[in-house]
Amino acid sequence: MLKGKTIYLKSITLNEVNNTYLSWLQDEEVMRGIATTGYTLENLKAYVEQRINNPSIAFFTIRVNDTNEHIGNIKLEMQDAKAKVSDLGLLVGNRNYWGKGIGLEACKLAITYGFEEMQLRKIYLAVYENNPSAKKIYEKLGFKMEGTLRKHISVNGEFYDKHFMGLFKNEFIK
């Protein structure tokens, strides 16, 4: 468990794959920054189980300290073990917690874990043009823009840029 001021991260289990989690992935507003759609409880469980069983992936639930409520997930998924490069994915699914610093706190905890426990050299991510609040979080943490795929993602019939951002340990702003 990784403990922060308002939230903590706990390794995900299949018990957390439930209708609440699924409802986040069926919420159009939540999914505006995520390309994958069409989740069912069955294929969501398969997705999570595959990641739980992969030792090069750190997959956590985001939980509120006071209530233990599961409000989102964050993961570091090793993309190149030799280069020690991992992809960061963040989902704050419960919209009641948006704009409260939860994403920033969860990222700080996960990134610290990645650099210290997983011995990562670099963490990168993709963020879409239509999600400027997420981009601001990543910039606050020290992520730098590395490239853009122009008008690459379609969300509700609109095309948006897909930005790639990267972070090295010495750039991390805690």
Secondary structure by P-SEA (a helix, b strand, c coil): ccccccccccccccccccaaaaaaaaccccccccccccccaaaaaaaaaaaaacccbbbbbbbbccccccccbbbbbbcccccbbbbbbbbcccccccccaaaaaaaaaaaaaaaccccccccccccccccaaaaaaaaaaccccccccccccccccbbbbbbbbbbccccccc
